[in-house]
Amino acid sequence: MFDNPFIEIDHVTFGYDNTRTILSDVSLKFPRGKVTAILGGSGCGKTTLMRLIGGVHAADKGRVVFDGEVLDTRDNAQLFRIRRRLGMLFQFGALFTDLTVFDNVAFPMREHTKLPESMIRDLVLMKLNAVGLRGAAHLRISEVSGGMARRIALARAIALDPELIMYDEPFAGLDLISMGVAAKLIRTLNDTTGATSLVVSHDVPECMAISDWVILLANQGRVVAQGTPKQLMDSLDPETRQFVRGEPDGPVKFHFPAREIAEDFLR
């Protein structure tokens, strides 16, 4: 599975300031043409990984390799070329609220291609049809539900037929039906297009159902476990078991490190 990874994180260290390291000497490989889920608690560096892959930030140490090419955030031409090959579903959709559903999906086509409007129209309707919303093309974003907005954002993410699709919390805030629809779409789009998909999520059941490979991260990007969904669900490792089963007691503590309570209250 890893003979020819599409994305490689090679001994990457990164922090947003000088006081807190988000990722510390992290090495990961994401298999080509597969759905990889990246799980872990809040603040462990999942979204930061996506920002590094997209070239939003440069690693402090190490390197990010995109389809065999080392990413250089100082090379604008390279960034533009690589970003043309990826699609991003943002955590909260990031749709343009003053545009219609149609124009939101058309935006990357108009921005990155010189296609005639007649062809853009057909492509937009095809993308919307793929997510079940061709009939909503004329609506404004204020007129659609949260689940519909997530599907519109997905249609926009696949507008340019990307080779890499990154999903940041695609199930957040969705009801069970919308969550199931979104999960099925991610799996179907990956299989139909042959793209490589990275899914960052807290939703263990949905990720286990659609993923080929699962990576579980802890603080500073420490890799707790990785393997097939079955391997992680069957794991006897206490930290892995606690996370995938949602157990309240285990190695992962509820309280942030603090002084003894008496030091704060009994003085």
ZIQUIUR-V698986 format. One record per residue. RES is the residue in one letter. PSI is psi in radians with two decimals (* if undefined). OMEGA is omega in whole degrees, -180 to 180 (none if undefined). Layout:
res:psi:omega
RES:PSI:OMEGA
RES:PSI:OMEGA
//
This chain:
res:psi:omega
M:-0.49:-174
F:0.24:-180
D:-0.62:-177
N:1.21:-176
P:2.57:178
F:-0.68:179
I:2.38:176
E:2.24:173
I:1.98:-169
D:1.73:177
H:0.90:-176
V:2.30:171
T:2.37:-177
F:2.46:173
G:2.64:-179
Y:-0.30:176
D:-3.01:-176
N:-0.02:-175
T:-0.32:-175
R:2.10:178
T:2.18:-180
I:-0.77:179
L:2.31:-177
S:1.83:176
D:0.95:-177
V:2.32:175
S:2.16:-179
L:2.70:173
K:2.38:-179
F:2.03:-174
P:2.47:-179
R:2.35:174
G:0.19:-177
K:2.89:172
V:2.06:178
T:2.19:177
A:2.37:176
I:1.88:-177
L:2.80:178
G:2.84:-179
G:2.93:179
S:2.39:176
G:0.13:-178
C:-0.10:175
G:0.22:-177
K:-0.93:-180
T:-0.60:177
T:-0.67:176
L:-0.77:180
M:-0.68:179
R:-0.63:177
L:-0.72:179
I:-0.65:179
G:-0.04:178
G:0.28:177
V:-0.65:177
H:2.72:174
A:2.49:177
A:2.49:175
D:-0.66:176
K:2.75:179
G:-2.94:-177
R:2.69:174
V:2.19:-177
V:2.11:-178
F:1.87:180
D:0.82:177
G:-0.05:-176
E:2.18:180
V:2.21:-177
L:2.29:178
D:1.85:-176
T:-0.19:178
R:-0.20:-178
D:1.64:-176
N:-0.63:180
A:-0.73:179
Q:-0.76:180
L:-0.77:180
F:-0.75:-179
R:-0.74:-178
I:-0.72:180
R:-0.43:175
R:-0.34:-177
R:0.04:-179
L:2.68:175
G:2.58:-175
M:2.17:171
L:1.87:-177
F:2.73:-174
Q:-0.71:-179
F:0.42:175
G:-0.85:-179
A:0.68:177
L:2.70:177
F:1.88:-172
T:-0.32:-180
D:0.08:178
L:2.78:175
T:2.97:175
V:-0.80:-180
F:-0.86:-175
D:-0.50:175
N:-0.78:-179
V:-0.57:-180
A:-0.38:-172
F:-0.93:-179
P:-0.52:178
M:-0.73:179
R:-0.52:-177
E:-0.65:-170
H:-0.08:-179
T:3.00:176
K:0.55:-179
L:2.55:176
P:2.69:-177
E:-0.56:-180
S:-0.68:178
M:-0.69:177
I:-0.72:179
R:-0.84:-178
D:-0.71:-179
L:-0.72:179
V:-0.78:180
L:-0.60:176
M:-0.77:180
K:-0.74:179
L:-0.63:178
N:-0.60:-180
A:-0.50:179
V:0.20:174
G:0.39:-174
L:0.46:179
R:-0.60:-180
G:-0.19:-179
A:0.18:-174
A:-0.58:-175
H:-0.18:-175
L:2.73:172
R:2.79:-176
I:-0.56:179
S:-0.22:-177
E:0.07:-178
V:2.77:180
S:3.00:179
G:-0.72:179
G:-0.68:177
M:-0.73:180
A:-0.68:179
R:-0.66:178
R:-0.60:175
I:-0.76:178
A:-0.61:177
L:-0.72:177
A:-0.69:178
R:-0.65:-180
A:-0.52:-179
I:0.18:-175
A:-0.65:-176
L:0.35:180
D:1.03:-175
P:2.67:176
E:-0.43:177
L:2.24:176
I:2.18:179
M:2.27:-178
Y:2.05:179
D:1.84:-179
E:1.05:-176
P:-0.26:-177
F:-0.03:-176
A:2.27:175
G:0.15:-179
L:2.58:173
D:3.00:-173
L:-0.66:-180
I:-0.84:180
S:-0.64:179
M:-0.76:178
G:-0.68:178
V:-0.79:-180
A:-0.75:180
A:-0.77:179
K:-0.68:179
L:-0.75:-180
I:-0.80:-179
R:-0.77:-178
T:-0.77:180
L:-0.70:179
N:-0.80:-178
D:-0.62:-177
T:-0.72:-175
T:-0.31:-177
G:0.29:-179
A:2.90:171
T:2.26:-175
S:2.32:175
L:2.16:-177
V:1.98:174
V:2.19:-176
S:2.78:169
H:-0.14:-172
D:1.70:-174
V:-0.87:-176
P:-0.80:-178
E:-0.73:-180
C:-0.72:179
M:-0.53:-177
A:-0.49:-172
I:-0.14:-171
S:2.62:172
D:-0.55:-175
W:2.47:-177
V:2.35:177
I:2.23:179
L:2.11:-178
L:2.69:173
A:-2.93:-178
N:2.45:-180
Q:0.45:176
G:0.27:179
R:2.26:-180
V:1.92:179
V:-0.76:-179
A:2.72:171
Q:2.60:-178
G:-2.90:177
T:2.80:177
P:-0.72:-180
K:-0.71:180
Q:-0.72:179
L:-0.67:180
M:-0.51:-179
D:-0.03:-175
S:2.50:176
L:-0.04:178
D:2.21:-174
P:-0.71:-178
E:-0.73:178
T:-0.80:-179
R:-0.74:-179
Q:-0.75:-176
F:-0.89:-173
V:-0.38:179
R:-0.08:178
G:0.62:-178
E:2.34:-177
P:-0.49:-177
D:2.36:180
G:-2.86:-178
P:-0.55:180
V:2.01:-175
K:2.62:179
F:-0.71:-175
H:2.40:171
F:2.49:-178
P:2.32:-177
A:2.95:175
R:2.92:174
E:2.48:-175
I:-0.53:-180
A:-0.55:-179
E:-0.45:-179
D:-0.55:-172
F:-0.52:-174
L:1.22:178
R:*:none
//
